[in-house]
Amino acid sequence: MRPDLDPEQLDRYSRHIIMDDVGPDGQAALLDTSVLVVGAGGLGAPVLQYLAAAGIGTLGIVDDDVVERSNLQRQVIHGDDDVGRPKVESAREFVAGLNPDVTVEAHELRLSAENATDLVADYDIVVDASDNFATRFLVNDACTLAGVPFSHGAVFRFEGQVTTFTGDDEGPCYRCLFPKAPPEGTVPDCSTAGVLGVLPGTIGCLQATEVVKVALGYGESLDGRLLAYDAAEMSVDEVPIAPNPECPVCGSEPAIESVADASYEGRCALTGE
C-alpha cells in the first residue's frame, strides 16, 4: 500500500483500493486532482456529492446564487435550513461533513469573461453544471483555449444530455456541436418549463463518472459523443460530435484566441457580430 494513504483513508476508499483498475495509486491520483464545478444547483449537487465521496482532493465551486425553497426538489446537497444562504457556503458545509479529505474553494461569483481564464487555469478538470447558454459557451471557450478537459451536462423537463471534451487537439469542442446559442426566448429554462427532480441526479452522476475516469486516466470518455437521455422513455441515444474545421475556437483558423474575442450575451457569437 502507498505510505501516503493513512489508515482512515485506506478504510474510507477501500472499495476503490481493492479494484485493480484503481488501487492505491489511483486513489492517490484522485486525492491529487483539482476540479472546478461551475454551478452548485441541480447538476452541480450530485457532481459535488460524488466527487467529494470519491476523494477528489480539491473542489472549486463557482456560484453567485442563494438557496431557494424551489431548489430543494432536485438540489440534494442543500436543505431547508439553507434557504437564503449562498449556495457555495451550503455546498462547502455539505462537502466538509461528507469527506474531511477534500479542500473546498468557494468562489461566490458569476463566471464571466473577466475571471474565467484565471479560474480555469487553477484546476485540472472543469465541470459545466450551469443552467444557461452564456456560461456554457464561456466554459467551453476558456477550457478549450487552455487545453483543460471539461464535462458538459444539461437538463430540460424529462430530457438530459452529457458529453466530455478532453481538450485534445484532435477532438471537438462545444462550439463544434453548437456554433451559436439559440435565439433568446426559444429555449425556456427550468423555472419556466420545469424539470423532473431526479433527472439532474442522473446526468450529474454521469458527469462525475467522466471526471473520475479522466482523473484516473482510465476507460473511454464521451469525447466525440453526446449521450441524450430520455427519462420518460427510459432511452439513451448516442450522437457523434465531429470536429469542425471551421470552428471559431478549435478549428484550423480560430477567430477566438481569448475569451475577449467573443460576446457572452445573446447568441454568444464573435465580438462585433
WOCOR-V207331 format. One record per residue. N is the residue number from 1. RES is the residue in three letters. OMEGA is omega in degrees with one decimal (* if undefined). Layout:
N	RES	OMEGA
N	RES	OMEGA
//
This chain:
1	MET	178.7
2	ARG	-179.5
3	PRO	-178.0
4	ASP	171.2
5	LEU	-176.4
6	ASP	-176.7
7	PRO	179.0
8	GLU	178.0
9	GLN	177.0
10	LEU	177.6
11	ASP	-176.9
12	ARG	-173.7
13	TYR	-173.5
14	SER	-178.6
15	ARG	169.4
16	HIS	-171.2
17	ILE	-179.4
18	ILE	176.0
19	MET	179.9
20	ASP	-175.7
21	ASP	176.1
22	VAL	176.7
23	GLY	-179.6
24	PRO	179.2
25	ASP	177.7
26	GLY	178.7
27	GLN	176.3
28	ALA	177.6
29	ALA	177.5
30	LEU	179.7
31	LEU	179.1
32	ASP	-174.9
33	THR	174.9
34	SER	-176.6
35	VAL	175.1
36	LEU	178.5
37	VAL	-178.6
38	VAL	-177.7
39	GLY	179.4
40	ALA	-178.1
41	GLY	-173.4
42	GLY	177.6
43	LEU	-177.7
44	GLY	-177.2
45	ALA	178.3
46	PRO	176.4
47	VAL	-179.9
48	LEU	-178.9
49	GLN	-174.9
50	TYR	175.1
51	LEU	176.0
52	ALA	179.9
53	ALA	-178.6
54	ALA	179.0
55	GLY	170.0
56	ILE	-166.4
57	GLY	-179.2
58	THR	176.8
59	LEU	171.0
60	GLY	-179.1
61	ILE	177.8
62	VAL	176.4
63	ASP	179.3
64	ASP	-173.7
65	ASP	173.8
66	VAL	-179.2
67	VAL	173.4
68	GLU	-177.3
69	ARG	179.5
70	SER	177.1
71	ASN	-166.7
72	LEU	177.4
73	GLN	-175.8
74	ARG	-174.8
75	GLN	-160.1
76	VAL	177.5
77	ILE	178.5
78	HIS	179.9
79	GLY	-176.4
80	ASP	-179.8
81	ASP	-178.4
82	ASP	-178.0
83	VAL	-178.0
84	GLY	179.4
85	ARG	171.8
86	PRO	-178.9
87	LYS	-179.7
88	VAL	179.5
89	GLU	176.2
90	SER	179.7
91	ALA	178.5
92	ARG	-179.4
93	GLU	178.5
94	PHE	-178.5
95	VAL	179.8
96	ALA	179.6
97	GLY	-178.8
98	LEU	-174.8
99	ASN	-179.4
100	PRO	176.9
101	ASP	-169.5
102	VAL	172.3
103	THR	179.1
104	VAL	175.8
105	GLU	-175.0
106	ALA	177.6
107	HIS	-178.3
108	GLU	-177.6
109	LEU	174.6
110	ARG	176.6
111	LEU	-177.1
112	SER	177.8
113	ALA	-179.1
114	GLU	-175.5
115	ASN	-171.8
116	ALA	-176.0
117	THR	-179.3
118	ASP	179.5
119	LEU	-178.3
120	VAL	-177.2
121	ALA	-176.4
122	ASP	-173.4
123	TYR	-179.5
124	ASP	-175.6
125	ILE	178.5
126	VAL	173.6
127	VAL	174.1
128	ASP	177.1
129	ALA	-176.3
130	SER	-177.2
131	ASP	-179.5
132	ASN	-174.8
133	PHE	-178.8
134	ALA	-179.0
135	THR	179.0
136	ARG	179.0
137	PHE	178.9
138	LEU	176.4
139	VAL	-180.0
140	ASN	-174.8
141	ASP	-178.8
142	ALA	-178.4
143	CYS	-178.6
144	THR	179.3
145	LEU	-178.9
146	ALA	-177.5
147	GLY	-179.4
148	VAL	179.7
149	PRO	176.3
150	PHE	177.1
151	SER	179.1
152	HIS	173.4
153	GLY	176.9
154	ALA	179.7
155	VAL	179.6
156	PHE	178.9
157	ARG	179.2
158	PHE	-171.9
159	GLU	177.5
160	GLY	176.6
161	GLN	179.9
162	VAL	174.2
163	THR	178.7
164	THR	174.1
165	PHE	-170.9
166	THR	-177.2
167	GLY	178.2
168	ASP	-179.8
169	ASP	-177.0
170	GLU	-173.6
171	GLY	179.2
172	PRO	171.1
173	CYS	-176.8
174	TYR	179.9
175	ARG	172.8
176	CYS	179.3
177	LEU	179.8
178	PHE	-178.4
179	PRO	179.3
180	LYS	174.2
181	ALA	175.5
182	PRO	178.2
183	PRO	-178.4
184	GLU	177.6
185	GLY	-178.0
186	THR	178.7
187	VAL	-179.0
188	PRO	177.3
189	ASP	-172.6
190	CYS	177.5
191	SER	178.1
192	THR	-174.0
193	ALA	-177.5
194	GLY	176.8
195	VAL	176.2
196	LEU	-170.5
197	GLY	-177.1
198	VAL	-174.9
199	LEU	177.8
200	PRO	176.6
201	GLY	178.9
202	THR	-177.5
203	ILE	178.7
204	GLY	177.5
205	CYS	175.7
206	LEU	177.3
207	GLN	178.9
208	ALA	177.3
209	THR	179.1
210	GLU	-179.9
211	VAL	-179.7
212	VAL	178.9
213	LYS	178.3
214	VAL	179.8
215	ALA	180.0
216	LEU	-173.4
217	GLY	-174.2
218	TYR	173.6
219	GLY	178.9
220	GLU	177.9
221	SER	177.2
222	LEU	178.8
223	ASP	-177.5
224	GLY	-180.0
225	ARG	174.2
226	LEU	173.6
227	LEU	177.5
228	ALA	-173.5
229	TYR	177.5
230	ASP	-176.6
231	ALA	-179.6
232	ALA	-179.9
233	GLU	-173.4
234	MET	-178.9
235	SER	177.5
236	VAL	174.4
237	ASP	177.8
238	GLU	-178.5
239	VAL	178.5
240	PRO	175.9
241	ILE	-179.6
242	ALA	173.7
243	PRO	179.0
244	ASN	-178.8
245	PRO	-179.4
246	GLU	178.9
247	CYS	-177.7
248	PRO	179.5
249	VAL	-173.4
250	CYS	-179.4
251	GLY	-175.8
252	SER	176.7
253	GLU	-173.4
254	PRO	176.5
255	ALA	178.8
256	ILE	179.4
257	GLU	171.5
258	SER	-178.5
259	VAL	176.5
260	ALA	-177.5
261	ASP	-179.4
262	ALA	173.6
263	SER	179.3
264	TYR	171.4
265	GLU	178.2
266	GLY	-175.1
267	ARG	173.6
268	CYS	-178.9
269	ALA	176.2
270	LEU	177.6
271	THR	179.4
272	GLY	179.5
273	GLU	*
//
